[in-house]
């Protein structure tokens, strides 16, 4: 029944974006401390890159840092 509920309602995933350093992180649960989240560099041409650019631009009102 839990699996059916997840399929019909979808699942939520909380992400962290560091717009000044080109990093993103995914929380294991919604209650995780952001300071303890494992972060990784944003890889170009991925879903994470697309989300990173969109969120950072809308929040910071400037183009985010682009890792090389």
DARARA-V645856 format. One record per residue. N is the residue number from 1. PHI is phi in whole degrees, 0 to 359 (none if undefined). NEAR is the number of other ideal C-beta (glycine too) atoms within 8 Angstrom. Layout:
BEGIN
<<N;PHI;NEAR> <N;PHI;NEAR>>
END
This chain:
BEGIN
<<1;none;4> <2;297;5> <3;296;6> <4;297;7> <5;298;8> <6;296;9> <7;292;6> <8;283;6> <9;265;6> <10;83;5> <11;233;5> <12;252;5> <13;225;6> <14;267;8> <15;238;10> <16;246;12> <17;238;11> <18;258;10> <19;288;11> <20;270;5> <21;239;6> <22;72;10> <23;240;11> <24;223;13> <25;216;12> <26;239;10> <27;279;12> <28;285;4> <29;219;5> <30;291;6> <31;265;3> <32;298;10> <33;283;5> <34;303;8> <35;291;4> <36;258;5> <37;286;11> <38;288;5> <39;249;8> <40;225;7> <41;295;6> <42;288;12> <43;269;7> <44;298;6> <45;60;4> <46;235;8> <47;298;5> <48;299;10> <49;295;11> <50;298;8> <51;294;11> <52;303;14> <53;297;10> <54;294;8> <55;293;10> <56;298;12> <57;296;11> <58;289;7> <59;276;7> <60;271;8> <61;60;5> <62;203;5> <63;294;6> <64;284;13> <65;299;7> <66;249;6> <67;295;7> <68;261;2>>
END
